[in-house]
Amino acid sequence: MREHSEDTRTADGPAGHGHVVVIGGGIAGLAAAHRLLADGRRVTVLEASERVGGKLLPGEIAGARVDFGAESMLARRPEAVALAREVGLDERLQPPATATASIWTRGALRPMPKGHVMGVPGTAAALSGVLSDEGLARIERDADLPRTEVGDDMAVGEYVAARLGREVVDRLVEPLLGGVYAGDAYRISMRSAVPQLFQAAQTHDSITEAVREIQARAAANQQTGPVFMGIEGGVGSLPLAVAESVRARGGEIVTGAPVTELRREASAGWRVVTGDRVLHADAVVVAVPGPAAAGLLRAEAPEAAAELDGIEYASMALVTLAYRRAGTDLPAGSGFLVPPVDGRTIKASTFASQKWGWIADENPDVVVLRTSVGRYGETEILERDDARLVDVSRHDLRAATGLDATPLETRVTRWTDGLPQYPVGHHARVARIREHVAKLPGLAVCGAQYDGVGIPACIASAYAAVDQIHGDLSAVQELTANPVRSLHGGAGE
């Protein structure tokens, strides 16, 4: 009896001829498979879990279609919206019904300030109402300070606090960055997370002046249309549609198929083992999170594996709650963010029925909202059981909005080690990983841990990996040098 079944021959010749194995069925892996098929490759996608989609997860609560993972995608980058259109979702693309959000700070819900770049204002007046008088006065000192040298990289919080004071970081930058990375602004890399601010800091003495220039440049470019986009039924439907397109084009997707071995063949190509099956391919795209990627690459690329082992992750949980609309009054807008400095448990809330028009249209008698809990380094809150997470969410919602009704249904979705952290020096780590991977023909990596955590960033990473498989490193080099900005979608991302 053979220990493994061998995929040894294909219709067009020996196994591996034109065959690419994609390890990982999240949006990055699926996007890579979709692009490879368009280029005429034979593709097999291996996903360890029983479903595709990764951090994109559609579902229902009280009959309402919602997302239990990421819920919006940046529309000012082309990759995600273009892919949605390619797989037949054009008519289901919808911008948020409202882009007006709040910040729950200093004891009240306050309008989210405008005129800032990831919380960094162009003028002190932009943060009026959110900061104290002392905090606003501190911003004014920026113009008189000598330039702050940022070197090769610097933490966003450290830089902004030096220029504008800690209150700007604690009350605005921290909750905005926390909504993207579930991280700590005083650790997060400015170069990787807010690259346009890093570039400006290298050439401007005053950061408020730099922000005004960034805003003027954006106005001159006359970008129109929504900043963010959703999909009717939830963005969790995107990976399902991509997977359907992959299968329709002849690609194979296998779920429940963890890869246990990835080795180079003696002749050429790669040997991939999953369960009792052995696949032979001339190229492999590794599209799984850092720890899993490290395990796969340890035998053939130990230096890359060691770097991947060093990537840290934050865990979080989303608490989704459905209420009867009768008697449920929420403030206007899409939701609110919560600065950690205020000592609350939740870090954000999204009023999903107000943010996404299809939820209200399809479910006129139900109101859906969600909260998020958990940041980098927080463990106690996520050790609580689901019932306690619902209780603390309801407690904070009551304090913020006055909502005291009993929900019809609740659901807690835990994303353990769900968000890669981008600390100072992240760009250099990514460059080293890619340098080691590039030494092995027919191997590429992609995913949220490299060039940005948003959906467009993951897709851009996938496309660059496909180009690398084809011998073109220009896209990989561009992404490594210029990561994709990941913006906050308003509240509760």
C-alpha positions as CSV (number, residue, x, y, z in Angstrom):
1,M,0.0,0.0,0.0
2,R,1.3,3.5,-0.9
3,E,1.7,5.9,2.0
4,H,0.5,8.8,-0.2
5,S,-1.6,9.1,-3.3
6,E,0.5,10.8,-5.9
7,D,-0.8,13.5,-8.3
8,T,1.6,12.4,-11.0
9,R,0.2,13.1,-14.4
10,T,-2.0,15.8,-15.9
11,A,-3.7,16.1,-19.3
12,D,-0.9,18.3,-20.6
13,G,2.1,16.2,-19.5
14,P,4.1,15.5,-16.3
15,A,2.8,16.7,-13.0
16,G,3.9,20.2,-12.2
17,H,3.7,21.4,-15.8
18,G,1.9,24.8,-15.5
19,H,0.6,23.7,-12.1
20,V,0.6,26.1,-9.2
21,V,-0.4,25.2,-5.6
22,V,-1.8,28.0,-3.5
23,I,-1.6,27.3,0.2
24,G,-4.4,29.2,2.0
25,G,-8.0,30.0,0.9
26,G,-8.4,33.5,2.4
27,I,-8.9,36.4,0.1
28,A,-5.2,36.7,-0.7
29,G,-4.9,33.0,-1.7
30,L,-8.2,33.1,-3.7
31,A,-7.1,36.3,-5.5
32,A,-3.8,34.7,-6.4
33,A,-5.6,31.6,-7.7
34,H,-8.0,33.8,-9.8
35,R,-5.1,35.7,-11.3
36,L,-3.1,32.5,-12.0
37,L,-6.1,30.9,-13.9
38,A,-6.4,34.1,-16.0
39,D,-2.8,33.6,-16.9
40,G,-3.4,30.0,-18.1
41,R,-2.0,28.1,-15.1
42,R,-3.5,25.0,-13.6
43,V,-4.3,25.8,-10.0
44,T,-5.0,23.9,-6.8
45,V,-5.9,25.8,-3.6
46,L,-5.4,24.0,-0.3
47,E,-7.2,25.4,2.7
48,A,-6.7,23.9,6.2
49,S,-10.1,24.9,7.6
50,E,-13.5,23.7,6.4
51,R,-14.3,27.0,4.6
52,V,-12.7,29.6,2.4
53,G,-12.6,33.4,3.2
54,G,-10.3,33.7,6.2
55,K,-11.2,36.9,8.1
56,L,-14.1,37.6,5.7
57,L,-17.1,35.7,7.2
58,P,-20.8,36.2,6.1
59,G,-23.7,35.0,8.2
60,E,-27.1,35.9,9.6
61,I,-28.4,37.1,12.9
62,A,-32.2,37.4,13.6
63,G,-32.7,36.8,9.9
64,A,-30.4,39.7,8.8
65,R,-27.5,39.1,6.5
66,V,-24.3,40.5,8.1
67,D,-20.6,40.2,8.3
68,F,-19.0,38.5,11.3
69,G,-15.5,39.7,10.1
70,A,-14.3,42.6,8.1
71,E,-17.3,44.6,6.8
72,S,-15.9,47.2,4.3
73,M,-13.1,47.6,1.8
74,L,-11.1,50.7,0.8
75,A,-12.5,51.9,-2.6
76,R,-9.8,54.4,-3.3
77,R,-7.5,51.5,-4.1
78,P,-8.6,49.6,-7.2
79,E,-7.9,46.0,-6.3
80,A,-10.9,44.9,-4.2
81,V,-13.6,46.7,-6.1
82,A,-12.2,45.5,-9.4
83,L,-12.0,41.9,-8.2
84,A,-15.6,42.1,-7.0
85,R,-16.7,43.3,-10.4
86,E,-14.7,40.6,-12.2
87,V,-16.5,37.9,-10.2
88,G,-20.0,39.3,-10.9
89,L,-20.7,41.4,-7.8
90,D,-20.8,44.7,-9.6
91,E,-24.5,45.3,-9.0
92,R,-24.2,44.4,-5.3
93,L,-21.4,47.0,-4.5
94,Q,-22.8,49.7,-2.2
95,P,-21.1,52.5,-0.3
96,P,-22.0,53.1,3.3
97,A,-25.4,54.8,3.7
98,T,-23.7,57.2,6.2
99,A,-20.1,58.0,6.7
100,T,-20.7,60.1,9.8
101,A,-19.1,58.6,12.9
102,S,-18.5,59.7,16.5
103,I,-15.9,59.2,19.1
104,W,-16.9,58.3,22.7
105,T,-14.5,60.3,24.8
106,R,-14.5,62.5,27.9
107,G,-17.9,61.2,28.9
108,A,-19.9,61.9,25.7
109,L,-20.3,60.9,22.0
110,R,-18.6,63.6,20.0
111,P,-18.6,64.1,16.2
112,M,-15.6,62.5,14.6
113,P,-13.3,65.4,13.6
114,K,-12.6,66.1,10.0
115,G,-9.4,67.6,8.5
116,H,-6.9,65.0,9.8
117,V,-4.7,62.2,8.5
118,M,-5.3,59.1,10.6
119,G,-5.9,61.4,13.6
120,V,-3.1,63.9,12.9
121,P,-4.7,67.3,12.4
122,G,-3.8,70.1,10.0
123,T,-4.9,72.7,12.5
124,A,-5.7,72.6,16.2
125,A,-9.3,73.7,15.4
126,A,-9.8,70.4,13.6
127,L,-9.9,68.6,17.0
128,S,-12.0,71.1,18.8
129,G,-14.5,69.3,21.0
130,V,-12.4,66.1,21.2
131,L,-9.4,67.6,23.0
132,S,-9.1,69.7,26.1
133,D,-8.1,73.4,25.9
134,E,-4.6,72.3,27.0
135,G,-4.4,69.7,24.3
136,L,-5.5,72.2,21.6
137,A,-2.9,74.7,22.9
138,R,-0.2,72.0,22.7
139,I,-0.9,71.4,19.0
140,E,-0.1,75.1,18.3
141,R,3.5,74.6,19.5
142,D,4.2,72.3,16.5
143,A,5.1,75.2,14.2
144,D,7.8,76.4,16.6
145,L,9.5,73.1,17.3
146,P,12.6,71.9,15.5
147,R,12.2,69.0,13.1
148,T,11.8,65.6,14.7
149,E,14.1,63.2,13.0
150,V,12.3,59.9,12.1
151,G,15.3,58.0,10.8
152,D,14.5,54.7,9.0
153,D,11.3,54.3,10.9
154,M,9.5,55.5,14.0
155,A,6.4,54.7,16.0
156,V,3.4,56.7,15.0
157,G,2.4,57.5,18.6
158,E,5.9,58.5,19.6
159,Y,6.3,60.9,16.6
160,V,2.9,62.5,17.0
161,A,3.2,62.9,20.8
162,A,6.6,64.6,20.3
163,R,5.1,67.1,17.8
164,L,1.5,67.6,19.1
165,G,1.3,66.1,22.6
166,R,0.1,62.8,23.9
167,E,-3.6,63.9,24.0
168,V,-3.8,63.8,20.2
169,V,-2.5,60.3,20.2
170,D,-4.5,59.0,23.1
171,R,-7.8,60.6,22.1
172,L,-7.8,60.2,18.3
173,V,-4.7,58.5,16.7
174,E,-4.9,55.5,19.1
175,P,-8.6,54.6,18.4
176,L,-8.2,55.1,14.7
177,L,-5.1,52.9,14.4
178,G,-6.6,50.5,16.9
179,G,-9.6,50.0,14.7
180,V,-7.3,48.8,11.9
181,Y,-4.6,46.9,13.7
182,A,-6.0,46.3,17.2
183,G,-2.6,47.5,18.2
184,D,-0.7,50.2,20.2
185,A,0.0,53.5,18.5
186,Y,3.2,53.8,20.5
187,R,4.5,50.6,18.9
188,I,3.0,50.8,15.4
189,S,5.4,51.7,12.5
190,M,4.7,55.0,10.9
191,R,6.5,53.9,7.8
192,S,4.4,50.8,7.3
193,A,1.0,52.0,8.7
194,V,0.8,55.6,7.8
195,P,3.4,55.9,4.9
196,Q,2.2,59.3,3.6
197,L,2.8,60.8,7.1
198,F,6.3,59.2,7.3
199,Q,7.2,60.6,3.9
200,A,6.0,64.1,5.0
201,A,7.9,63.9,8.2
202,Q,11.1,63.5,6.3
203,T,10.7,66.7,4.4
204,H,8.7,69.0,6.8
205,D,9.7,70.7,10.0
206,S,6.0,71.1,11.0
207,I,3.7,68.1,10.9
208,T,0.5,70.2,10.8
209,E,1.9,72.0,7.8
210,A,2.7,68.6,6.2
211,V,-0.9,67.4,6.9
212,R,-2.3,70.5,5.2
213,E,0.0,69.8,2.2
214,I,-1.3,66.1,2.0
215,Q,-4.8,67.4,2.1
216,A,-4.2,70.0,-0.6
217,R,-2.6,67.4,-2.8
218,A,-5.6,65.0,-2.3
219,A,-7.9,67.9,-3.2
220,A,-5.9,68.7,-6.3
221,N,-6.1,65.0,-7.4
222,Q,-9.9,65.4,-7.2
223,Q,-10.6,61.9,-6.1
224,T,-14.3,61.4,-6.3
225,G,-16.6,58.6,-5.2
226,P,-16.8,56.8,-1.8
227,V,-13.7,56.2,0.2
228,F,-15.1,52.8,1.3
229,M,-17.3,50.2,-0.3
230,G,-19.4,47.3,1.0
231,I,-21.3,44.5,-0.8
232,E,-25.0,43.8,-0.5
233,G,-25.2,40.8,1.8
234,G,-21.7,41.6,3.3
235,V,-18.1,41.7,2.0
236,G,-17.9,38.1,3.3
237,S,-19.6,37.2,0.0
238,L,-16.5,38.3,-1.9
239,P,-14.3,35.3,-1.2
240,L,-17.3,33.0,-1.9
241,A,-17.8,34.6,-5.3
242,V,-14.0,34.4,-6.1
243,A,-14.0,30.8,-5.1
244,E,-17.0,30.1,-7.4
245,S,-15.2,31.8,-10.3
246,V,-12.0,29.8,-9.6
247,R,-13.9,26.6,-9.8
248,A,-15.8,27.7,-12.9
249,R,-12.4,28.3,-14.6
250,G,-11.2,24.9,-13.8
251,G,-9.3,25.6,-10.6
252,E,-9.5,23.0,-7.7
253,I,-10.2,24.2,-4.2
254,V,-9.8,21.7,-1.4
255,T,-10.9,22.6,2.2
256,G,-10.0,20.6,5.3
257,A,-6.6,20.1,3.7
258,P,-3.8,21.3,6.0
259,V,-0.4,21.1,4.3
260,T,2.1,19.1,6.3
261,E,5.1,19.3,4.1
262,L,6.5,21.7,1.5
263,R,9.8,20.6,-0.1
264,R,11.7,21.4,-3.3
265,E,11.9,18.5,-5.8
266,A,15.3,17.1,-6.8
267,S,14.6,17.7,-10.5
268,A,12.6,20.9,-10.4
269,G,9.4,22.3,-8.8
270,W,7.8,21.6,-5.5
271,R,6.3,18.7,-3.5
272,V,3.3,19.5,-1.4
273,V,1.8,17.0,1.1
274,T,-1.7,17.3,2.5
275,G,-3.2,14.3,4.3
276,D,-2.6,11.2,2.1
277,R,-2.2,13.3,-1.0
278,V,1.0,14.4,-2.7
279,L,0.9,17.2,-5.2
280,H,3.7,18.2,-7.6
281,A,3.8,21.7,-8.8
282,D,6.3,24.0,-10.5
283,A,5.3,26.9,-8.3
284,V,3.8,27.5,-4.9
285,V,2.1,30.6,-3.4
286,V,2.1,30.6,0.4
287,A,-0.9,32.7,1.5
288,V,-1.3,31.8,5.2
289,P,-0.6,33.8,8.4
290,G,2.9,34.2,9.7
291,P,3.1,31.2,12.1
292,A,1.7,28.8,9.5
293,A,3.9,30.2,6.8
294,A,7.0,29.8,9.0
295,G,6.2,26.2,9.6
296,L,5.8,25.5,5.9
297,L,9.0,27.4,4.9
298,R,11.3,26.1,7.7
299,A,12.8,23.3,5.7
300,E,13.6,25.1,2.5
301,A,13.8,28.8,3.7
302,P,14.8,28.8,7.3
303,E,15.9,32.4,7.4
304,A,12.5,33.5,6.0
305,A,10.8,31.2,8.6
306,A,12.7,32.8,11.4
307,E,11.6,36.2,10.3
308,L,8.0,35.1,10.0
309,D,8.2,33.6,13.5
310,G,8.9,37.2,14.8
311,I,5.6,38.6,13.5
312,E,3.3,39.2,16.4
313,Y,-0.5,39.1,16.2
314,A,-3.4,40.7,18.1
315,S,-6.6,38.9,19.0
316,M,-10.0,40.4,19.1
317,A,-13.7,39.5,19.3
318,L,-16.7,40.9,17.6
319,V,-20.0,41.0,19.4
320,T,-23.0,41.2,17.1
321,L,-26.4,42.1,18.6
322,A,-29.9,42.3,17.0
323,Y,-32.8,44.2,18.5
324,R,-36.4,44.9,17.7
325,R,-36.5,48.3,15.9
326,A,-39.5,49.4,18.0
327,G,-38.2,51.2,21.0
328,T,-34.5,51.0,19.8
329,D,-33.2,54.5,19.3
330,L,-29.6,55.0,18.3
331,P,-27.7,58.2,17.7
332,A,-27.3,59.1,14.0
333,G,-24.3,57.9,12.1
334,S,-22.4,54.7,11.5
335,G,-21.2,54.2,15.0
336,F,-18.3,55.3,17.3
337,L,-14.7,54.7,18.3
338,V,-13.5,54.5,21.9
339,P,-10.0,55.7,23.0
340,P,-8.4,53.2,25.3
341,V,-7.4,56.0,27.6
342,D,-11.0,56.4,28.7
343,G,-10.9,52.9,30.3
344,R,-13.9,51.4,28.5
345,T,-14.0,47.7,27.6
346,I,-15.3,48.0,24.0
347,K,-13.0,49.7,21.5
348,A,-15.7,50.5,18.9
349,S,-19.3,50.0,17.8
350,T,-20.8,49.9,14.4
351,F,-24.5,50.6,13.9
352,A,-24.7,48.1,11.0
353,S,-28.3,48.8,10.2
354,Q,-27.6,52.5,9.8
355,K,-24.2,52.0,8.0
356,W,-25.4,49.5,5.4
357,G,-28.6,50.3,3.5
358,W,-29.3,46.7,2.5
359,I,-29.5,45.6,6.2
360,A,-32.2,48.2,7.0
361,D,-34.1,47.5,3.7
362,E,-34.1,43.8,4.1
363,N,-34.9,43.9,7.8
364,P,-37.1,46.9,8.6
365,D,-38.2,45.5,12.0
366,V,-34.7,44.7,13.2
367,V,-31.7,46.8,14.2
368,V,-28.2,45.2,14.1
369,L,-25.1,46.6,15.7
370,R,-21.8,45.2,16.8
371,T,-19.0,46.0,19.1
372,S,-15.3,45.0,19.1
373,V,-13.2,44.1,22.1
374,G,-9.5,43.2,22.4
375,R,-6.3,45.0,21.6
376,Y,-2.7,43.9,21.3
377,G,-1.5,42.7,24.7
378,E,-4.9,42.3,26.2
379,T,-5.6,38.8,27.3
380,E,-8.0,39.0,30.2
381,I,-11.0,40.4,28.3
382,L,-10.8,37.7,25.6
383,E,-10.6,34.9,28.2
384,R,-14.1,35.8,29.3
385,D,-16.9,33.6,28.0
386,D,-19.4,34.7,25.3
387,A,-22.1,35.7,27.8
388,R,-19.7,38.0,29.7
389,L,-18.6,39.7,26.4
390,V,-22.2,40.3,25.5
391,D,-22.8,41.8,29.0
392,V,-19.8,44.2,28.9
393,S,-20.8,45.2,25.4
394,R,-24.4,46.0,26.5
395,H,-23.1,47.8,29.5
396,D,-20.8,50.1,27.4
397,L,-23.5,50.6,24.8
398,R,-26.0,51.7,27.5
399,A,-23.5,54.2,28.8
400,A,-22.6,55.6,25.4
401,T,-26.1,55.6,23.7
402,G,-28.7,54.9,26.4
403,L,-29.6,51.6,24.6
404,D,-31.1,49.4,27.3
405,A,-33.3,47.0,25.4
406,T,-32.8,43.2,25.5
407,P,-31.4,41.9,22.2
408,L,-33.3,39.4,20.1
409,E,-30.1,37.5,19.4
410,T,-26.4,37.8,20.0
411,R,-23.3,36.3,18.5
412,V,-19.7,36.4,19.6
413,T,-17.0,35.9,16.9
414,R,-13.5,35.4,18.1
415,W,-10.5,36.2,15.9
416,T,-7.7,34.7,17.8
417,D,-4.3,36.0,16.4
418,G,-6.4,37.6,13.7
419,L,-4.5,40.9,13.1
420,P,-0.7,41.0,12.3
421,Q,1.1,43.8,14.1
422,Y,3.3,46.3,12.2
423,P,5.8,47.5,14.8
424,V,8.8,49.8,14.0
425,G,11.0,48.1,11.6
426,H,8.3,46.0,10.0
427,H,9.2,47.1,6.5
428,A,12.7,45.8,7.0
429,R,11.5,42.5,8.2
430,V,9.2,42.1,5.1
431,A,12.1,43.0,2.8
432,R,14.3,40.3,4.5
433,I,11.5,37.7,4.2
434,R,11.1,38.4,0.5
435,E,14.8,38.5,-0.1
436,H,15.1,34.9,1.3
437,V,12.0,33.7,-0.6
438,A,13.2,35.1,-3.9
439,K,16.2,32.8,-3.7
440,L,13.9,29.8,-4.3
441,P,12.5,29.6,-7.9
442,G,8.8,29.1,-8.1
443,L,8.0,30.3,-4.5
444,A,6.1,33.4,-3.4
445,V,4.3,34.7,-0.3
446,C,1.3,37.0,0.2
447,G,-1.1,38.0,2.9
448,A,-2.0,40.6,5.5
449,Q,1.3,40.3,7.4
450,Y,3.3,41.9,4.6
451,D,2.1,45.1,2.9
452,G,-1.2,46.1,4.6
453,V,-4.1,44.5,6.5
454,G,-7.0,45.7,4.4
455,I,-8.7,43.7,1.6
456,P,-7.1,45.7,-1.2
457,A,-3.7,45.3,0.3
458,C,-4.1,41.5,0.6
459,I,-5.2,41.4,-3.1
460,A,-2.3,43.6,-4.2
461,S,0.0,41.3,-2.3
462,A,-1.5,38.3,-4.1
463,Y,-1.1,39.8,-7.5
464,A,2.5,40.7,-6.7
465,A,3.1,37.1,-5.7
466,V,1.7,35.9,-9.0
467,D,4.0,38.3,-10.9
468,Q,6.9,36.9,-8.9
469,I,6.0,33.3,-9.9
470,H,6.2,34.6,-13.5
471,G,9.7,36.1,-12.8
472,D,8.6,39.7,-12.4
473,L,9.7,41.1,-9.1
474,S,8.7,44.8,-9.8
475,A,5.3,44.6,-8.0
476,V,6.8,42.9,-5.0
477,Q,9.6,45.5,-4.8
478,E,7.1,48.3,-5.1
479,L,4.9,47.0,-2.3
480,T,7.8,46.3,0.0
481,A,9.0,49.9,-0.5
482,N,5.5,51.4,-0.4
483,P,3.0,49.5,1.7
484,V,-0.8,49.9,1.0
485,R,-2.4,52.3,3.4
486,S,-5.1,50.7,5.6
487,L,-7.6,53.3,6.6
488,H,-10.3,53.0,9.3
489,G,-13.8,52.6,7.8
490,G,-15.6,54.9,10.3
491,A,-16.3,52.7,13.3
492,G,-15.9,49.1,14.4
493,E,-13.8,47.8,11.6
